[in-house]
Amino acid sequence: MVADVKSALKEFSALLGEEHLTTDAATCSTCAVDGKVPRLIVYPSTAEEVAAVLKLAADSGFALIPFRNRTKLDIGNPPERYDMGLSLKGMNNVWHYEPADLTISVEPGLKLKELQHLVARDRLWLPLDPAGDGQASLGGIVAANASGPLRHAYGSPRDMVLGMKIATVQGKIIKTGGRVVKNVAGYDLGKLLIGSYGTLGVIVEVSLKLFPLPGRRETFILQPGNLGIARDLRRRILESPLSPLRMVLLVASAGTKLRVDAPRAFDSSRLEMCIDAGGSDSMLMRIRTMLEGIAKELAVPFESCNAQDAENTWVHASDFRRWIGEGHPQAIVLKICLPISASEQFLSMAQQEAENAKARMAAMSLLGVGIVYVAVLDSLGAADGEHLTRRLKHSAENLGGVLIVEQCPLELKMRLDVWGEPKDDYEIMRKLKMAWDSRRTLAPGRMIGRI
Amino acid sequence: MKSPPLIRELVRATNTEAVLWRAEDLLLYEYDALSVMRQPEAVVFPTTTEEVVRVVGIAAQQGVSVIPRGAGTGLSGGATVAERGILIALSRMNKIVEIDLENQRARVQPGVVNLDLSRAVEDAGYYFAPDPSSQKACTLGGNVAENSGGPHTLAYGVTTHHALGLEIVLSDGDVIHTGAKFWDRPGYDLTGVVVGSEGTLGIVTEITVRLCRLPEAVKTLLAIFDRVLDATRTVAAITARGITPAALEMMDGFTLRAVEAATGAGYPIDSAAVLLIEVEGLREAVEEQAQAIEAVCRENSAREVRCARSEEERALLWKGRKNAFGALGRIAPNYYVQDGVIPRTRLPEMLEFTAEVEKRYALRIGNIFHAGDGNLHPLIMFDARDRSECERVVRAARDLIAKCVEMGGSITGEHGVGVEKNELMPLIFSEDDLEMQRRIKGVFNPSGLFNPGKVLPTGKMCGELRIQIGAGA
């Protein structure tokens, strides 16, 4: 931080009003990122205020991290500098909602749960179920391109964002895309912001595509005896005309009791494949018959869940990270992105590596997407944790994928780049960062290559 | 006269068969599907990424710009030469490098024709979802440049939703690889920025795409209306019923009479408008959705709702729709197709406005559009020999686009900005917005070598549609 903190504080105060900022140590410490505590939190309530804050921060040499409910703040490398937090909790407006057009434009602080509630009355939804149990804000979800099991059928925020307004460190509010579902005017800057984790600009409004809610839902549980059978099941289902909404494989080491109210599967060494289907009665009947047939052929136990168990299963699966985290604060949570065909093989390697390290593990695989979340539950110490993480990273890369460390003790985080090594497109990424944020005001050091 | 040293160097970088430079050979390359621009200095047909790198190096050294081109089917002048330059025609880089069905991916060179990819995987039950009307000819490289859509993008999204990774030659000759075969590679989504950048950021030399499963069942309905208004109202009513068809297209009476005359697909020539609606998926879902759609059409005064009874009938209806531009070409000596987007609920209002514009400028306008997306393609008929008519055409087109913007829409939904609409960009973007776009271009293409004079406004013809309409639109 630059020398003249006091005068900068005065300027922020003049800009937002004293009641919209705090330097209270206790409050600031709740917004710490990887052990770094900001000196100041600001609470702007308009897009213009956000833009002004960004410019002032840049001019003052402050480093800033934007957030709302802090559900994803532990993802990323430790910030190189972190002087102030920018909370978007004062920005929850819905600016535009047209059910017949299936579009909505909202401010970044609006929680996913609030949005779902609003549009459900028109039998619509935003088919996203990222971690955070609906508490995550739309701004954060888009900035992290966060998704959950529903990604199988609907894709990620990248597929749903129609346009956005972005506040930049130049103090401007810029627009990209729009509110219509098709638009190819100009460069798609929105894509750049989606998944940029607040390192290029702050999303101050986002327009999204909505979808009709499926008529009825039913969850089916299949219990393949081993990963080989799970792979056969996955192949059979993906090659069939069935198009489930969600399809995950849950894996846990023997004796891993994660939470008392968790679905049964996680209390054992069995595998569970959970499939969520939606549609009319006749569609669900057909899906059930077909799934049952496939299960029978492969001699896999099959059942349909009651509504309560189904709800429970998906709430936990969506919020895998927190679910694991609650009983295991030292857990290492890894996200592995792979070609679809490699997930079972990776899981098998991960089980072996965890066993070698004498650590219990739990995993959730988005079978049709190629994304696997692995949690190593026992505290391993930084050296062993690093060893295991590097082994798994090596396995992921051998299978043609990458490994991202989403959560781990700080000591371990200091030893590696959580995103993995940059590749031949890194130089362009670095230049883009410098073109938009030349003083590295926004979350410096957090993205790949500590950009 | 041509510059022989340039040609010699290009030949050395590739081979004699790979370079066209005689005036008569270059004639064809003055055009794309929009308009005629200037003649390129040469057209080079590389077959490898290395050749592209060499050609880019020579162009940079000689100070001529480089314009990538696929099949030249673009509708906004993107693949034509705006400033002195050479065309890199990627049509000979047409190999499907890899098909990986279990992972639902294919890796292709940019010159692969859109439909050829779907054909290569259809027996295994897969296809490539974006289906522009020119899909028999247009290339995947062109689709990436333009972020192409098509009728079925209503349910499946446009090219950007199906392109996962790119190999790109940059203006300094560096080759980078964006994205991956898998989702969520860490870092900024450069693939997402380059898709739709119209050849102004780099030359794409390889593309990794997603393949989709062919649906189990498909049903194609033709809803026939005596009033245009009823057809447009039906569009929003279908969505409001919670149905997302795979495609939802509209043609007005004028257009479908031309289509019927050209293809004999069975379109009712005495109607005011038709909706061509397709539903796909599980047999049960298709059946139920088709019934629901039929009910909605009837509630909105459809005269008749037909269902294609065979694959042949279905194919014929689509042939009619996909060849509609050509069919209208039989009616007047020239036509100019516009591409605007509006929120789909505003369709009735937009159609009324189009009728007003028709009257105001004494022109004939055919209405054909991806109704489900709110993506309009008004076709303005004219005779290029009539100067006054040409002027009216441009004014009418500009009014239509301005109306789209006023309704909260966009100046282009799938045809791109190119040279046609770059001066219209200020209609939807502020100077600040454009400045951030310029910075993106400055990072990828700092020397301005690639496709100059496209996408971003040049400031030379403020607020004007740029089409040399007398010349062959």
Interface residues (C-beta under 8 A of the other chain):
Chain A: E98 P99 A100 D101 L102 T103 R123 N145 G155 S156 R158 D159 T168 Q170 K172 I173 I174 K175 T176 G178 R179 V180 V181 K182 N183 V184 A185 G186 Y187 D188 L189 K191 L192 I194 G195 S196 L200 F211 P212 L213 G215 R235 L238 E239 P241 L242 S243 G279 S280 S282 M283 M285 R286 I287 K335 C337 L338 P339 I340 S341 V369 G370 I371 G400 G401 V402 I404 W419 G420 P422 K423 D424 D425 Y426 E427 I428 M429 K431 L432 K433 A435 W436 M447 I448 G449
Chain B: D100 E102 N103 Q104 R105 G125 E146 N147 G149 T153 G157 V158 T160 H161 L170 D174 V175 I176 H177 T178 A180 K181 F182 W183 D184 R185 P186 G187 Y188 D189 L190 T191 G192 V193 V195 G196 S197 L201 R213 P215 E216 A236 T239 A240 G242 I243 T244 G281 L282 R283 E284 A285 E288 V341 I342 P343 R344 T345 H370 D373 G374 N375 G408 G409 S410 I411 T412 G413 E414 H415 G416 V417 K421 M425 I428 F429 S430 D432 D433 L434 E435 M436 Q437 R439 I440 K441 G442 V443 F444 V455 L456
